[in-house]
Amino acid sequence: MVVVADRTGRSHLYRYRLEGNRWIAVGQVPAFEDQFQVGPLLSPKADRLLFAQRDGARSGEIFLVDLSATPDRAWPPACG
């Protein structure tokens, strides 16, 4: 699971893993510390994550982060 939370005065993305009947914190998703992240979309295998964040003067740029060493690169599917 990935959630958006404001823990440091700015919204960031945090990962959790289900173990038994409890959600265990995995940590913050690697992204720009000085920017907030929004709109997380976790891949079906939970190995890739799409989200938006500001990138310099550009606002709402889309980022893709691999959450495992060997992610399924077929996700997200190509457009068009």
Residue pairs with C-beta under 8 A, 6 or more apart in sequence:
1 15
1 16
1 17
1 18
1 23
1 42
2 13
2 14
2 15
2 16
2 29
2 40
2 42
2 49
3 13
3 14
3 16
3 40
4 11
4 12
4 13
4 37
4 38
4 40
5 11
5 12
5 14
6 12
7 14
10 34
10 35
10 36
11 36
11 37
11 38
12 28
12 29
12 31
12 36
12 37
13 28
13 29
13 31
13 37
13 40
13 49
13 51
14 25
14 26
14 27
14 28
14 29
15 25
15 26
15 27
15 28
15 29
15 67
16 23
16 24
16 25
16 26
17 23
17 24
17 26
18 24
29 37
29 40
29 49
29 51
29 65
29 67
30 65
31 37
31 51
31 53
31 63
31 65
32 53
32 54
32 55
35 53
35 54
35 55
36 53
36 54
37 51
37 52
37 53
37 63
38 51
38 52
38 53
39 50
39 51
39 52
40 49
40 50
40 51
41 49
41 50
41 51
41 76
42 48
42 49
43 49
43 71
43 72
43 75
43 76
44 75
45 71
45 72
45 75
46 67
47 66
47 67
47 68
47 70
47 71
47 72
48 64
48 65
48 66
48 67
48 71
48 72
48 75
48 76
49 64
49 65
49 67
50 62
50 63
50 64
50 76
51 62
51 63
51 65
52 60
52 61
52 62
52 63
53 60
53 61
53 63
54 60
54 61
55 61
55 63
64 76
